[in-house]
Amino acid sequence: MPKVKIKKGDKVVVLSGSYSGKQGQVLVVYPDKNRAIVEGVNIVKKHNKPSTEKPQGSITEKEASIHISNLALIDPKSGKATRVGYKIDGDKKVRISKKSGQVI
């Protein structure tokens, strides 16, 4: 299983699909499924059964998961998509942007 280099709270851009070019913040990452939920991306409609508070039922919109391969981290310096690298900084392992070399 490949390592997931995108973490919760990262700003990402969608690379392909109907939401390509959209940016958002990662809400949840599922490393075992290689998927993530991004704020405002891949919106689906969920049909809810009737309940006591909503006797007619309802349709709610929420974000669905998107595959990790369709996401790229946003470079903090340029604001464009970048790949992720790792560097040992003192005694800590930190993520760096491949474009600018800045710590993410």
C-alpha positions, -999 to 999 in steps of 0.1 A, spaced: 0 0 0 16 34 -10 20 60 16 -5 88 17 13 122 16 -19 143 21 -30 150 57 -61 164 73 -61 202 71 -40 205 40 -50 229 11 -53 208 -20 -63 212 -57 -82 187 -77 -62 175 -108 -88 156 -128 -125 149 -130 -155 171 -130 -141 192 -102 -107 197 -117 -91 230 -107 -112 234 -76 -93 241 -43 -103 231 -8 -92 219 26 -90 182 34 -116 172 60 -109 135 64 -83 111 49 -89 73 46 -54 59 40 -66 23 38 -88 32 9 -65 59 -6 -93 84 -5 -100 118 10 -129 141 16 -123 177 4 -144 207 15 -167 218 -14 -156 191 -38 -175 160 -51 -209 171 -38 -235 144 -38 -272 144 -28 -282 120 -1 -319 110 2 -330 107 38 -360 86 50 -389 102 67 -384 107 104 -403 123 133 -387 157 128 -390 156 90 -421 136 81 -416 142 43 -380 130 43 -353 152 29 -325 155 4 -292 168 18 -259 176 0 -226 165 13 -191 159 2 -181 124 -10 -146 110 -10 -122 115 -39 -92 93 -48 -58 106 -35 -43 104 -70 -66 131 -82 -54 156 -55 -22 176 -53 -10 198 -24 -9 236 -30 26 251 -28 26 277 0 48 301 -20 33 300 -55 -2 287 -48 1 260 -75 0 223 -74 31 206 -61 44 172 -52 55 163 -16 90 154 -5 105 147 29 135 161 46 152 156 80 152 189 98 172 185 130 156 154 146 122 158 129 110 145 95 92 173 77 72 175 45 85 199 19 72 212 -14 91 199 -44 85 232 -63 98 257 -38 115 236 -12 95 252 16 83 232 46 46 225 44 
